[in-house]
Amino acid sequence: MEIFLLCFTAMFSVINPLGTVPIFVGLTMDNTPKEKSTIAFYTALYVLIILFLSFYLGQYILLFFGISLNALKIAGGLIIASSGFALLTGTFAEHKGMKKREKDDAFNRSEIALTPLAIPMLAGPGTISLLISYQQTFVKIQEQVIIIIAIVVVTVGIYFILRSSNFIAKSLGASGINALSRIIGFIVISIGVQYIISAVQTIFSLEH
């Protein structure tokens, strides 16, 4: 249960589906409720596939490029912390590559579930590096099964949040979503810093 809570809270905070709600609402304003539900479903499905691929194939990417786990943790920690800082400063969309030109382009897409919603808004490099780190850290079969369950629960949560995006946006309002995003941003920064600290501690313990 401890591993599940650790992985779920970390992934949910880094992915931050609530921060995607305003963008989802904007991109789907001309769609019917059924179409919005379909887009939400495929977005969650694509995120699930990306997270699974990251978790299972990440170790081979590390081996191919000769990247150590500690180096990944430091790089991933920096990316995660920068995402958290973007949430704190209200520049999350720009941080994820959703500038005005990209938003205008997204409005003209017939398929927005894969990009920009699944990539890079939800399954970004921070989440991918987090899962690669988990795959290297939790090596027991039962631990990995728990992480897989956490991935599935997170993606199910993404589906329901996006499906309810209009209701969430109306209930919380822009200020409410911004306030919640800033709180999540602080947590995300803490996760990134903790990853960097744990990697540095491991490096120093190996040297001594």
C-alpha positions in Angstrom: 0.0 0.0 0.0 2.9 2.3 0.8 4.4 1.8 -2.7 1.0 2.3 -4.3 0.5 5.6 -2.5 4.0 6.8 -3.3 3.7 6.0 -7.0 0.1 7.2 -7.4 0.6 10.6 -5.6 3.9 11.2 -7.5 2.5 10.4 -10.9 -0.7 12.2 -10.4 1.1 15.3 -9.2 3.6 15.3 -12.0 1.0 14.5 -14.7 -1.4 17.1 -13.1 -4.6 16.4 -15.1 -6.3 19.2 -13.3 -3.9 21.7 -14.9 -5.0 20.3 -18.3 -8.7 20.9 -17.7 -8.8 24.6 -19.0 -6.9 23.5 -22.1 -9.2 20.5 -22.7 -12.2 22.8 -22.3 -10.8 25.3 -24.8 -9.9 22.7 -27.4 -13.3 20.9 -27.2 -15.6 23.8 -26.8 -17.2 23.0 -30.2 -17.6 19.3 -29.6 -20.7 17.4 -28.3 -20.6 15.8 -24.9 -20.3 12.4 -26.5 -17.3 13.6 -28.6 -15.7 15.1 -25.5 -16.1 11.8 -23.7 -14.5 10.0 -26.6 -11.6 12.4 -26.7 -11.1 12.0 -22.9 -11.1 8.2 -23.3 -8.5 8.1 -26.1 -6.4 10.7 -24.3 -6.3 8.4 -21.2 -5.7 5.4 -23.3 -2.7 7.0 -25.1 -1.3 8.1 -21.7 -1.7 4.5 -20.4 0.2 3.2 -23.4 3.0 5.8 -23.1 3.4 5.1 -19.4 3.5 1.3 -19.9 6.1 1.7 -22.7 8.2 4.0 -20.5 8.0 1.6 -17.6 8.9 -1.5 -19.5 11.3 -0.2 -22.2 13.0 2.6 -20.1 15.7 0.3 -18.8 16.8 -0.5 -22.4 17.0 3.2 -23.2 19.3 3.7 -20.2 21.5 0.8 -21.3 21.6 1.9 -24.9 22.8 5.4 -24.0 24.9 4.3 -21.0 22.9 6.5 -18.6 23.1 5.6 -14.9 20.0 5.5 -12.6 21.5 8.4 -10.5 22.0 10.5 -13.6 18.4 9.8 -14.7 17.1 10.8 -11.2 19.0 14.1 -11.3 17.9 14.9 -14.8 14.3 13.8 -14.1 14.3 15.7 -10.8 15.3 18.9 -12.6 12.5 18.4 -15.2 10.0 17.6 -12.5 11.0 20.6 -10.4 10.8 22.9 -13.5 7.3 21.6 -14.2 6.3 22.4 -10.6 7.8 25.9 -10.9 5.7 26.4 -14.1 2.6 25.4 -12.1 3.5 27.9 -9.3 4.1 30.7 -11.7 1.0 30.0 -13.9 3.0 29.1 -17.0 2.2 25.4 -17.1 0.7 25.4 -20.7 3.7 27.3 -22.1 6.1 25.0 -20.2 4.4 22.0 -21.9 4.8 23.7 -25.3 1.3 25.0 -25.7 2.0 28.5 -26.9 -0.6 30.5 -28.8 0.5 29.2 -32.2 0.4 25.6 -31.0 -3.1 26.2 -29.5 -4.3 27.6 -32.8 -2.9 24.6 -34.6 -4.6 22.2 -32.1 -8.0 23.8 -32.8 -7.5 22.7 -36.4 -6.6 19.1 -35.6 -9.2 16.4 -36.0 -7.2 14.3 -33.5 -6.1 16.1 -30.4 -6.2 13.1 -28.0 -2.6 12.0 -28.8 -1.1 15.5 -29.3 -1.2 17.9 -27.6 -3.3 16.3 -24.8 -1.5 13.0 -24.2 1.9 14.3 -25.4 3.2 16.6 -24.1 0.5 17.9 -21.7 0.0 14.8 -19.6 2.7 12.2 -20.4 5.8 14.5 -20.5 9.5 13.8 -19.9 9.1 14.2 -16.1 6.6 11.4 -15.9 8.6 9.2 -18.2 11.8 9.6 -16.2 9.8 9.0 -13.0 8.6 5.6 -14.3 12.0 4.6 -15.6 13.4 5.3 -12.1 10.6 3.2 -10.6 11.4 0.3 -12.9 15.0 0.4 -11.8 14.2 0.9 -8.1 11.3 -1.6 -7.5 12.6 -4.8 -9.0 10.4 -7.4 -7.2 7.5 -8.7 -9.3 4.8 -7.8 -6.7 6.2 -4.2 -6.4 6.0 -3.8 -10.2 2.5 -5.2 -10.2 1.6 -2.5 -7.6 3.1 0.2 -9.8 1.2 -1.1 -12.8 -2.0 -0.9 -10.8 -1.1 2.7 -9.8 -0.6 3.6 -13.5 -4.0 2.2 -14.4 -5.7 4.1 -11.5 -4.0 7.3 -12.6 -5.1 7.0 -16.2 -8.7 6.1 -15.1 -8.5 9.3 -13.0 -7.4 11.3 -16.0 -10.3 10.0 -18.0 -12.9 11.0 -15.4 -11.3 14.4 -14.8 -11.2 15.2 -18.5 -14.7 13.9 -19.0 -15.9 16.1 -16.2 -13.7 19.1 -17.3 -16.6 21.4 -18.0 -18.2 20.8 -14.6 -14.8 21.1 -12.8 -14.0 24.4 -14.7 -17.4 25.8 -13.8 -17.3 24.7 -10.2 -13.7 25.8 -9.4 -13.5 28.7 -11.8 -10.2 29.9 -13.3 -9.0 31.2 -9.9 -9.8 27.9 -8.2 -7.9 25.8 -10.7 -5.0 28.2 -10.6 -4.9 28.0 -6.7 -5.1 24.1 -6.9 -2.4 24.0 -9.5 -0.1 26.2 -7.4 -0.5 23.8 -4.4 0.2 20.8 -6.7 3.2 22.8 -8.1 4.7 23.0 -4.7 4.3 19.2 -4.2 5.8 18.6 -7.7 8.9 20.8 -6.9 9.4 18.8 -3.6 9.2 15.5 -5.5 11.8 16.7 -8.0 14.2 18.0 -5.3 13.8 14.8 -3.3 14.8 12.8 -6.4 17.9 14.9 -6.8 18.8 14.6 -3.1 18.4 10.8 -3.1 20.6 10.5 -6.2 23.3 12.8 -4.7 23.2 10.8 -1.4 23.6 7.5 -3.3 26.6 8.9 -5.3 28.3 10.1 -2.1 27.7 6.8 -0.3 29.2 4.9 -3.2 32.3 7.1 -3.2 32.8 6.7 0.5 
